[in-house]
Amino acid sequence: VASLRRMSVPDVLVCTPGRLRELLREGHVRFTHLATIVLDEADRLLDEKDHPEIHKLLHGEEEFTDDYQLVLASATINEHVRDFARDIMELEGHEDNFVTVADDVAHVVREGDVDPPPRKKSSPPTVRHRAIPVNPKFHPTVVADLIHVLRPRLSILFVRRKSEAEGLTSRLSAVLVNHDVRALHGDMVQAARSRTVEAAAAAHAETPAG
């Protein structure tokens, strides 16, 4: 918000749908000079949780500029994305309205204009991957057990929703009493987010190389 106050018209604003509605509601941004809206990871954004937020943004009371571009970017075009595009963008419904970038990239690679990707992608030899199937309700318990056993200097856990981040932080803090457990998500104030990032950076800096 402080950065927005220093700029009369920001060039690019990156945020979640909920955060954008909050900024609009508080008067920090307006759509009167809008050029482009990009919904990245559209297949994920248009799930049951975020779909209403998107509709409220585009069908709300905000005053839009007369001419702006709406772009949906997605690795997969599922029915949620197609239905949303036909509704919001008023598409005719035929496939010509959807651009598949992968086909163009494959054509360029075949023509030899760019170096083709390696046949087999592999991680550096120092990186090991492990997959443990776990019932979701036992995730906090298993994570706590792994931290107790493996004793990592720094662990970063990813969850799908902000509410999950808060819940997991609370449960892990209760069992990992000798560990500094913190949440990081878009609803936190900037000062709290900065403290979490700084703590993670400090822990990473203390990690022995190799």
CYANA upper distance limits for C-alpha pairs under 8 A (distance plus 0.5 A):
  1 VAL  CA      5 ARG  CA      6.81
  1 VAL  CA     28 HIS  CA      7.59
  2 ALA  CA      6 ARG  CA      7.08
  3 SER  CA      7 MET  CA      7.14
  4 LEU  CA      8 SER  CA      7.94
  4 LEU  CA      9 VAL  CA      8.49
  4 LEU  CA     10 PRO  CA      7.32
  4 LEU  CA     28 HIS  CA      7.34
  4 LEU  CA     29 VAL  CA      8.25
  5 ARG  CA     28 HIS  CA      7.82
  9 VAL  CA     33 HIS  CA      8.49
 15 CYS  CA     19 ARG  CA      6.61
 15 CYS  CA     20 LEU  CA      6.70
 15 CYS  CA    186 GLY  CA      8.49
 16 THR  CA     20 LEU  CA      6.68
 16 THR  CA    186 GLY  CA      8.17
 17 PRO  CA     21 ARG  CA      6.79
 17 PRO  CA     50 ASP  CA      7.84
 17 PRO  CA     53 GLU  CA      6.48
 17 PRO  CA     54 ILE  CA      6.75
 17 PRO  CA     57 LEU  CA      8.01
 18 GLY  CA     22 GLU  CA      6.81
 18 GLY  CA     53 GLU  CA      6.78
 19 ARG  CA     23 LEU  CA      6.75
 19 ARG  CA    186 GLY  CA      7.80
 19 ARG  CA    187 ASP  CA      7.94
 20 LEU  CA     24 LEU  CA      6.68
 21 ARG  CA     25 ARG  CA      6.49
 21 ARG  CA     53 GLU  CA      8.50
 21 ARG  CA     57 LEU  CA      7.03
 22 GLU  CA     26 GLU  CA      6.65
 23 LEU  CA     27 GLY  CA      6.65
 23 LEU  CA     28 HIS  CA      5.74
 23 LEU  CA     29 VAL  CA      6.49
 24 LEU  CA     28 HIS  CA      6.53
 24 LEU  CA     29 VAL  CA      5.82
 24 LEU  CA     30 ARG  CA      6.64
 24 LEU  CA     62 GLU  CA      8.30
 30 ARG  CA     34 LEU  CA      8.36
 30 ARG  CA     62 GLU  CA      8.00
 30 ARG  CA     63 GLU  CA      8.08
 31 PHE  CA     62 GLU  CA      7.35
 31 PHE  CA     63 GLU  CA      6.55
 31 PHE  CA     64 PHE  CA      5.38
 31 PHE  CA     65 THR  CA      6.69
 32 THR  CA     63 GLU  CA      6.62
 32 THR  CA     64 PHE  CA      5.65
 32 THR  CA     65 THR  CA      5.06
 33 HIS  CA     64 PHE  CA      8.24
 33 HIS  CA     65 THR  CA      6.26
 34 LEU  CA     64 PHE  CA      7.53
 34 LEU  CA     65 THR  CA      6.34
 34 LEU  CA     68 TYR  CA      6.73
 35 ALA  CA     65 THR  CA      8.28
 35 ALA  CA     67 ASP  CA      7.77
 35 ALA  CA     68 TYR  CA      5.21
 35 ALA  CA     69 GLN  CA      6.74
 36 THR  CA     68 TYR  CA      5.93
 36 THR  CA     69 GLN  CA      5.05
 36 THR  CA     70 LEU  CA      6.31
 36 THR  CA     71 VAL  CA      7.96
 37 ILE  CA     68 TYR  CA      8.12
 37 ILE  CA     69 GLN  CA      6.71
 37 ILE  CA     70 LEU  CA      5.34
 37 ILE  CA     71 VAL  CA      6.66
 38 VAL  CA     70 LEU  CA      6.52
 38 VAL  CA     71 VAL  CA      5.23
 38 VAL  CA     72 LEU  CA      6.48
 38 VAL  CA     73 ALA  CA      7.67
 39 LEU  CA     45 LEU  CA      8.05
 39 LEU  CA     70 LEU  CA      8.32
 39 LEU  CA     71 VAL  CA      6.68
 39 LEU  CA     72 LEU  CA      5.42
 39 LEU  CA     73 ALA  CA      6.59
 40 ASP  CA     45 LEU  CA      8.23
 40 ASP  CA     72 LEU  CA      6.78
 40 ASP  CA     73 ALA  CA      5.35
 40 ASP  CA     74 SER  CA      6.87
 41 GLU  CA     45 LEU  CA      6.70
 41 GLU  CA     72 LEU  CA      8.36
 41 GLU  CA     73 ALA  CA      6.41
 41 GLU  CA     74 SER  CA      5.32
 41 GLU  CA     75 ALA  CA      7.61
 42 ALA  CA     46 LEU  CA      6.41
 42 ALA  CA     72 LEU  CA      6.35
 42 ALA  CA     73 ALA  CA      6.28
 42 ALA  CA     74 SER  CA      5.65
 42 ALA  CA     81 VAL  CA      7.07
 43 ASP  CA     47 ASP  CA      7.47
 43 ASP  CA     74 SER  CA      6.50
 43 ASP  CA     75 ALA  CA      8.31
 43 ASP  CA     76 THR  CA      7.14
 43 ASP  CA     77 ILE  CA      7.24
 43 ASP  CA     78 ASN  CA      7.14
 43 ASP  CA     80 HIS  CA      7.45
 43 ASP  CA     81 VAL  CA      6.47
 45 LEU  CA     50 ASP  CA      6.00
 45 LEU  CA     51 HIS  CA      7.06
 46 LEU  CA     50 ASP  CA      6.25
 46 LEU  CA     51 HIS  CA      5.02
 46 LEU  CA     54 ILE  CA      8.22
 46 LEU  CA     80 HIS  CA      6.90
 46 LEU  CA     81 VAL  CA      7.33
 47 ASP  CA     51 HIS  CA      6.15
 47 ASP  CA     80 HIS  CA      8.07
 48 GLU  CA     52 PRO  CA      8.11
 49 LYS  CA     53 GLU  CA      8.38
 50 ASP  CA     54 ILE  CA      6.93
 51 HIS  CA     55 HIS  CA      6.95
 52 PRO  CA     56 LYS  CA      6.63
 53 GLU  CA     57 LEU  CA      6.73
 54 ILE  CA     58 LEU  CA      6.84
 55 HIS  CA     59 HIS  CA      6.15
 55 HIS  CA     60 GLY  CA      8.10
 56 LYS  CA     60 GLY  CA      5.48
 57 LEU  CA     62 GLU  CA      8.21
 70 LEU  CA     89 MET  CA      8.26
 72 LEU  CA     81 VAL  CA      8.48
 72 LEU  CA     85 ALA  CA      8.38
 77 ILE  CA     81 VAL  CA      6.32
 77 ILE  CA     82 ARG  CA      7.18
 78 ASN  CA     82 ARG  CA      6.86
 79 GLU  CA     83 ASP  CA      6.38
 80 HIS  CA     84 PHE  CA      6.54
 81 VAL  CA     85 ALA  CA      6.54
 82 ARG  CA     86 ARG  CA      6.66
 83 ASP  CA     87 ASP  CA      6.61
 84 PHE  CA     88 ILE  CA      6.35
 84 PHE  CA     89 MET  CA      8.30
 85 ALA  CA     89 MET  CA      5.71
 85 ALA  CA     90 GLU  CA      7.58
 85 ALA  CA     91 LEU  CA      7.22
 86 ARG  CA     90 GLU  CA      5.49
 86 ARG  CA     91 LEU  CA      4.98
 86 ARG  CA     92 GLU  CA      7.30
 86 ARG  CA     93 GLY  CA      6.67
 87 ASP  CA     91 LEU  CA      7.63
 91 LEU  CA     97 ASN  CA      7.68
 93 GLY  CA     97 ASN  CA      8.12
100 THR  CA    104 ASP  CA      7.86
101 VAL  CA    105 VAL  CA      6.81
102 ALA  CA    106 ALA  CA      6.62
103 ASP  CA    107 HIS  CA      6.75
104 ASP  CA    108 VAL  CA      6.83
105 VAL  CA    109 VAL  CA      6.79
106 ALA  CA    110 ARG  CA      6.74
107 HIS  CA    111 GLU  CA      6.79
108 VAL  CA    112 GLY  CA      6.90
108 VAL  CA    113 ASP  CA      6.24
108 VAL  CA    114 VAL  CA      7.27
109 VAL  CA    113 ASP  CA      6.67
109 VAL  CA    114 VAL  CA      6.21
109 VAL  CA    115 ASP  CA      7.29
109 VAL  CA    116 PRO  CA      6.14
112 GLY  CA    116 PRO  CA      8.11
123 SER  CA    127 VAL  CA      6.72
123 SER  CA    128 ARG  CA      8.50
134 VAL  CA    138 PHE  CA      7.14
134 VAL  CA    139 HIS  CA      7.07
134 VAL  CA    142 VAL  CA      8.44
135 ASN  CA    139 HIS  CA      7.30
138 PHE  CA    142 VAL  CA      6.70
139 HIS  CA    143 VAL  CA      6.54
140 PRO  CA    144 ALA  CA      6.59
140 PRO  CA    168 LEU  CA      6.91
140 PRO  CA    171 ARG  CA      7.29
140 PRO  CA    172 LEU  CA      6.95
141 THR  CA    145 ASP  CA      6.70
142 VAL  CA    146 LEU  CA      6.64
143 VAL  CA    147 ILE  CA      6.73
144 ALA  CA    148 HIS  CA      6.71
144 ALA  CA    172 LEU  CA      7.07
144 ALA  CA    175 VAL  CA      7.69
144 ALA  CA    176 LEU  CA      7.34
145 ASP  CA    149 VAL  CA      6.69
146 LEU  CA    150 LEU  CA      6.25
146 LEU  CA    151 ARG  CA      8.21
147 ILE  CA    151 ARG  CA      5.64
147 ILE  CA    152 PRO  CA      6.93
153 ARG  CA    203 ALA  CA      7.31
153 ARG  CA    204 HIS  CA      8.14
153 ARG  CA    207 THR  CA      7.07
154 LEU  CA    200 ALA  CA      7.74
154 LEU  CA    203 ALA  CA      6.67
154 LEU  CA    204 HIS  CA      6.99
154 LEU  CA    207 THR  CA      8.48
158 PHE  CA    165 ALA  CA      8.45
159 VAL  CA    164 GLU  CA      6.87
159 VAL  CA    165 ALA  CA      6.74
160 ARG  CA    164 GLU  CA      7.56
161 ARG  CA    165 ALA  CA      7.02
162 LYS  CA    166 GLU  CA      6.97
162 LYS  CA    185 HIS  CA      6.50
162 LYS  CA    186 GLY  CA      8.12
162 LYS  CA    187 ASP  CA      8.11
163 SER  CA    167 GLY  CA      6.67
164 GLU  CA    168 LEU  CA      6.40
165 ALA  CA    169 THR  CA      6.56
165 ALA  CA    183 ALA  CA      6.46
165 ALA  CA    184 LEU  CA      7.83
165 ALA  CA    185 HIS  CA      7.98
166 GLU  CA    170 SER  CA      6.70
166 GLU  CA    183 ALA  CA      6.67
167 GLY  CA    171 ARG  CA      6.78
168 LEU  CA    172 LEU  CA      6.49
169 THR  CA    173 SER  CA      6.44
169 THR  CA    181 VAL  CA      6.70
169 THR  CA    182 ARG  CA      6.59
169 THR  CA    183 ALA  CA      6.40
170 SER  CA    174 ALA  CA      6.95
171 ARG  CA    175 VAL  CA      7.31
172 LEU  CA    176 LEU  CA      6.16
172 LEU  CA    181 VAL  CA      7.50
173 SER  CA    177 VAL  CA      6.51
173 SER  CA    179 HIS  CA      7.95
173 SER  CA    180 ASP  CA      8.09
173 SER  CA    181 VAL  CA      6.26
176 LEU  CA    181 VAL  CA      8.38
182 ARG  CA    196 THR  CA      6.94
183 ALA  CA    196 THR  CA      7.82
184 LEU  CA    188 MET  CA      7.63
184 LEU  CA    193 ARG  CA      6.48
184 LEU  CA    196 THR  CA      7.22
185 HIS  CA    193 ARG  CA      7.94
188 MET  CA    192 ALA  CA      6.78
188 MET  CA    193 ARG  CA      6.72
189 VAL  CA    193 ARG  CA      6.89
190 GLN  CA    194 SER  CA      6.56
191 ALA  CA    195 ARG  CA      6.78
192 ALA  CA    196 THR  CA      6.87
193 ARG  CA    197 VAL  CA      6.77
194 SER  CA    198 GLU  CA      6.51
195 ARG  CA    199 ALA  CA      6.59
196 THR  CA    200 ALA  CA      6.76
197 VAL  CA    201 ALA  CA      6.62
198 GLU  CA    202 ALA  CA      6.60
199 ALA  CA    203 ALA  CA      6.73
200 ALA  CA    204 HIS  CA      6.62
201 ALA  CA    205 ALA  CA      6.61
202 ALA  CA    206 GLU  CA      6.94
203 ALA  CA    207 THR  CA      7.10
